[in-house]
């Protein structure tokens, strides 16, 4: 990939360095950069508002200003440097440094969750959006053993000591994987919506589809829960991770969702006559292969 640089931004940058010795899937890299832009916007928005400032969407967008290969380096610049509408009392450079420090604290937080047992939703202070962003950002270094992830805040001009960066964070692939695991656990716990109408029941798929679940968790799958209804009903998933777990089984030639029971907690939605219409799977506890599988 050729070096790409967009002129017109200030010297202050957020630099993301994926130190890898193997190719990185483009979609995975794009998701990581998009997640960082979303995460930065949340941080910048809160920081500016706490300082009493007002800001528009353009002020807190990040743009890719340079991409280099080898060890993949992406530099992200703020639209504020171009638009000129940024709050004057809050320059971009310290905001970038603050974000790197904030991200380091987020990594420590999600890493600590990965080591917790019996985690409850009330224990988690992060949002699902923050957990999703952390998971997407860490996916690149976590998937490549021996890689490193570096996040830096470049200054407008070199400091007196010649330093080019005001804040830096470096993670190994193992550290990135631990932070990603904590973020995934947080998502799963936050997706769990409490008491189910029918806990610990066995669900058997009668029909499955390779199509992804809709945004509300609805799928084209149908399943039977004998203790509730002999009729196969449509299935919704409360958790995106549970939906992905079932989809992984569909795509794996060594697994067959029709040859297993799923121990689940489920809510049952009924029509005006109290007839069950669809299942909303709150949580998959385990997959139990059939005896003859």
LINLIN-V853194 format. One record per run of one state. SS is the DSSP state (a for helix, b for strand, c for the rest). FROM is the first residue (numbers start at 1). TO is the last residue. If there is no record, write none. Layout:
# LINLIN-V853194
ss->SS from->FROM to->TO
ss->SS from->FROM to->TO
This chain:
# LINLIN-V853194
ss->c from->1 to->3
ss->b from->4 to->5
ss->c from->6 to->12
ss->b from->13 to->19
ss->c from->20 to->25
ss->a from->26 to->50
ss->c from->51 to->56
ss->a from->57 to->60
ss->c from->61 to->61
ss->b from->62 to->68
ss->c from->69 to->71
ss->b from->72 to->78
ss->c from->79 to->79
ss->a from->80 to->83
ss->c from->84 to->91
ss->a from->92 to->114
ss->c from->115 to->120
ss->a from->121 to->123
ss->c from->124 to->127
ss->a from->128 to->142
ss->c from->143 to->147
ss->b from->148 to->154
ss->c from->155 to->164
ss->b from->165 to->172
ss->a from->173 to->191
ss->c from->192 to->197
ss->b from->198 to->207
ss->c from->208 to->217
ss->b from->218 to->225
ss->c from->226 to->228
ss->b from->229 to->237
ss->c from->238 to->239
ss->a from->240 to->251
ss->c from->252 to->256
ss->a from->257 to->259
ss->b from->260 to->270
ss->c from->271 to->275
ss->b from->276 to->289
ss->c from->290 to->293
